[in-house]
Amino acid sequence: MPITEATIRNVRYYPELLPDTRIATVAAGSELSPPIVDLRRFSPKFVHLVNISISRVDATLRLRSEGLRQEISALVLPDQSPAPWEVIGTELLEFTLYSSTGVSNVPVSYGLWVYEPTVAHKIKHGKPLTSDERKIASDFGIQQSVEKGVLPLPLSYVIEREYQVIEEISRGIVTDIGTDESILDVVVSRPNEVLVLTEIAAYPGTVANNIRIRIDRDTDSNYLELNTFAMSLDRSIKCFIPALHEFRFKAIANSLVSGFAARFTVRRCVLTNILKARFRLAGPTEIPGDTWNKVWGGVL
């Protein structure tokens, strides 16, 4: 089940890093259909394509956003290791494969950082501001900071600064699965806490097994579905998915798989006022001081 515009609309705990996996078969002289990523109606959110991993096969990766068209051969990439790229889309984002010779059952994985842009992001990318956003920009000198190059803040810095970690633990499951959906594990938050799913690893199985891991987040049933053929127990797929209440991990396959193994890493963090503002759980008048305006201005 690929990530679609509907998935992007369900992103609400910014920023989120959504992982996805595909098994790609491309006919000779053709592009993969449907594309791996084909997102066109996700404004005003921004989407960053990252962590592309693919087997070293005779295929060309084709990447496109509103400001970029790029092609690169999979033969020159690290074999099944994430490529150090970041493609940013604000209106359009595409990722597909082309092969002149044809390829079959190629495991592909990638991630999408999704977030609602702050005032600083909008200024950097030339997006219009509302009257309230113009006031925030004026109050904190955001235009000058963007021009100087100190804003917007990198996502990695935002996460490190805003998430006060209580603990981060991997949970391992070994069980039999089959054609009926099985619940692998459930993780429930404690009071004044936010959960964050940061890594997933799983036994790949075979193409015929068609093992899928399904992730429920709070009230979002089947928020994500990953085909494990593009996964491994030896290397985790990175993600960053917050939840306020719970994660439910499930699995299903086309046939009986004995001893299926999976690993999920979940971080527990304090639900601070900054995160309440970032997640829009509270408005400007419900959080002390100018925290809300600084968060959405992009200066905090």
C-alpha positions in Angstrom: 0.0 0.0 0.0 2.0 3.0 -1.2 2.1 6.4 0.5 -0.5 8.6 -1.2 -2.0 12.1 -0.7 -4.5 10.6 1.7 -1.5 9.4 3.9 0.0 12.8 3.8 -3.3 14.4 4.9 -3.2 12.1 8.1 0.2 13.5 9.1 -0.4 15.7 12.1 2.4 15.4 14.6 5.0 17.4 12.7 7.6 16.5 11.5 7.0 12.8 10.6 9.3 10.5 8.7 7.1 7.9 7.0 8.9 4.8 5.7 7.7 2.8 2.7 8.8 -0.3 0.8 8.1 -1.7 -2.6 8.8 -4.7 -4.8 9.5 -3.2 -8.2 9.1 -5.1 -11.5 9.8 -3.0 -14.6 9.2 -4.1 -18.2 12.0 -3.6 -20.7 12.0 0.0 -22.1 9.4 1.1 -19.6 8.9 3.1 -16.4 7.5 1.5 -13.3 3.7 1.8 -13.1 2.4 3.0 -10.8 5.5 5.1 -9.7 7.0 4.5 -6.3 6.1 8.1 -5.2 3.5 10.1 -7.1 2.4 13.1 -4.9 0.8 16.2 -6.4 -1.9 17.5 -4.1 -0.2 17.9 -0.7 0.1 21.7 -0.3 0.6 23.4 2.1 2.6 20.6 3.6 6.3 20.1 2.6 7.6 16.6 1.7 11.3 15.6 1.7 12.2 12.3 -0.1 15.1 10.6 1.8 16.8 7.3 2.6 16.3 5.7 -0.9 17.6 2.2 -0.8 17.6 -0.2 -3.8 19.4 -3.3 -5.0 22.2 -2.6 -7.5 20.3 -3.5 -10.7 20.2 -2.3 -14.3 17.6 0.4 -13.7 17.5 4.2 -13.6 16.1 6.2 -10.7 14.0 9.2 -11.9 13.4 11.9 -9.4 11.2 15.0 -9.9 10.0 17.9 -7.8 8.7 21.3 -9.0 12.4 22.5 -9.0 14.3 19.3 -10.0 14.6 16.6 -12.6 17.3 14.1 -11.9 18.3 10.6 -13.1 20.9 8.2 -11.7 21.7 4.6 -12.4 21.1 2.1 -9.6 24.3 0.4 -10.7 26.4 3.2 -9.1 24.5 3.3 -5.8 25.3 1.6 -2.5 23.7 -1.9 -2.6 20.6 -1.8 -0.4 22.0 1.1 1.7 20.3 4.5 1.9 21.6 7.0 -0.5 22.5 10.4 1.1 20.0 12.5 -0.9 17.2 14.8 0.0 14.6 15.9 -2.6 12.2 18.6 -1.4 8.7 19.0 -2.8 6.2 21.7 -2.0 3.7 21.1 -4.8 5.0 18.0 -6.6 7.2 15.0 -5.8 7.8 11.9 -8.0 10.1 8.9 -7.8 10.1 6.1 -10.2 12.3 3.6 -12.0 13.1 3.1 -15.7 14.8 0.0 -17.2 16.0 -0.5 -20.8 16.5 -4.3 -20.1 13.7 -5.0 -17.6 14.1 -5.9 -13.9 12.0 -8.1 -11.6 11.3 -8.2 -7.9 13.6 -5.4 -7.0 13.4 -4.4 -3.3 13.1 -0.6 -2.8 12.7 1.4 0.4 12.6 5.1 1.1 11.3 7.7 3.6 9.3 10.9 3.4 9.7 13.7 5.9 6.3 15.5 6.1 5.6 18.7 8.0 3.6 21.9 7.9 6.0 24.7 7.0 6.8 27.4 9.5 7.0 31.1 8.6 10.7 30.7 8.0 10.1 27.7 5.6 7.6 29.8 3.7 9.9 32.7 3.3 12.8 30.5 2.1 10.6 28.8 -0.5 8.8 32.0 -1.6 5.3 30.9 -0.3 2.8 33.6 0.6 2.2 34.5 4.3 -1.1 35.1 6.0 -1.5 38.4 7.9 -0.8 36.6 11.2 2.3 35.1 9.7 3.5 38.4 8.5 3.2 39.8 12.0 5.2 36.8 13.4 7.8 37.4 10.7 8.1 41.1 11.7 8.1 40.5 15.5 11.0 38.0 15.3 13.0 39.4 12.3 12.5 36.1 10.4 13.0 37.6 6.9 16.5 38.8 7.9 17.4 35.5 9.6 16.4 33.6 6.5 18.4 35.9 4.3 21.3 35.5 6.7 21.1 31.7 6.4 20.4 30.8 10.0 16.7 29.9 9.4 14.9 27.6 8.8 16.3 25.3 11.4 17.3 21.7 10.2 14.8 19.0 11.1 17.5 17.1 12.9 18.1 20.1 15.2 14.4 20.7 15.8 13.9 17.0 16.9 17.0 16.9 19.1 16.0 20.1 20.9 12.2 19.5 21.2 12.0 15.8 22.2 13.0 15.2 25.8 13.6 11.5 25.7 12.6 9.4 28.7 13.6 6.0 27.2 14.1 4.3 23.8 13.7 0.6 23.7 13.5 -2.0 20.9 10.7 -4.6 21.2 11.2 -8.0 19.4 8.5 -10.4 18.3 8.8 -13.9 17.0 5.6 -15.6 16.0 3.7 -17.5 13.3 1.6 -15.5 10.9 -0.7 -16.3 8.0 -3.6 -15.1 5.9 -5.5 -13.7 8.9 -4.1 -10.5 10.3 -2.1 -11.0 13.5 -1.4 -8.5 16.2 2.3 -8.5 16.9 2.5 -5.9 19.7 0.8 -2.9 21.2 2.6 0.0 22.8 0.5 2.4 25.0 1.6 5.9 26.1 1.7 7.0 29.8 0.3 10.3 31.1 1.9 13.5 29.7 4.0 11.4 27.2 4.4 11.1 23.5 5.5 7.9 21.8 7.8 8.0 18.7 8.4 5.0 16.4 12.0 5.4 15.2 13.1 2.1 13.6 11.5 -1.0 12.1 13.2 -4.3 11.1 11.7 -7.6 9.9 12.4 -11.0 8.4 12.0 -10.4 4.6 10.3 -13.6 3.6 9.8 -14.3 -0.1 7.9 -12.5 -2.8 5.3 -15.3 -2.7 4.9 -14.9 1.1 4.0 -11.3 0.5 4.4 -10.4 4.2 3.1 -7.0 5.2 3.5 -5.2 8.4 0.6 -2.8 9.2 0.9 0.0 11.7 -2.0 1.7 13.5 -1.2 5.1 15.1 -3.8 6.3 17.6 -7.1 6.4 15.6 -5.3 6.0 12.3 -6.0 2.4 11.3 -3.5 0.9 8.9 -1.6 4.2 8.8 1.3 2.6 7.1 1.8 -0.8 5.4 5.3 -2.1 4.6 6.2 -5.2 2.5 8.9 -7.0 4.4 10.6 -8.3 1.2 12.5 -5.0 1.1 13.4 -5.2 4.8 15.9 -7.1 6.9 16.6 -8.0 10.5 20.3 -6.9 10.0 19.5 -3.2 9.1 16.6 -1.2 10.4 14.5 1.2 8.4 14.5 4.6 9.9 11.3 6.5 10.7 10.0 9.1 13.0 6.3 8.7 13.8 4.9 10.3 16.9 1.7 9.0 18.6 -0.2 10.4 21.6 -1.9 7.2 22.7 -0.7 4.0 21.2 0.9 2.0 18.4 -0.5 -1.3 17.2 1.8 -3.5 15.1 0.1 -6.1 12.9 1.2 -8.6 10.2 -0.4 -10.6 7.4 0.9 -12.9 4.6 -0.3 -14.8 1.6 0.7 -18.1 3.3 1.7 -19.5 6.6 5.1 -18.2 7.8 6.5 -19.9 10.9 8.8 -18.0 13.2 8.3 -14.6 11.6 10.5 -12.1 13.4 10.2 -8.3 13.6 11.7 -5.5 15.7 10.2 -2.1 16.5 12.0 0.7 18.4 9.8 3.1 20.3 11.0 6.3 22.1 9.1 7.7 25.0 9.3 11.5 25.3 7.8 14.3 27.5 4.7 16.0 26.0 6.0 19.5 26.4 4.4 22.9 25.6 6.6 23.1 22.5 5.2 19.8 21.2 1.6 20.8 22.1 2.2 23.9 19.9 3.9 21.9 17.1 1.0 19.4 17.1 -1.6 22.1 17.4 -3.0 20.5 20.5 -3.2 24.0 22.0 -3.6 27.5 20.6 -1.5 30.7 21.1 -3.5 31.8 24.2 -3.3 28.4 25.9 0.5 28.2 26.1 2.5 30.7 28.3 4.6 33.4 26.7 5.3 33.6 23.0 6.1 29.8 22.6 3.4 29.2 20.1 4.4 32.1 17.8 8.1 31.1 18.0 7.3 27.5 17.2 5.3 28.4 14.1 7.6 31.2 13.2 10.4 28.6 13.0 12.7 30.3 15.5 12.3 27.8 18.4 
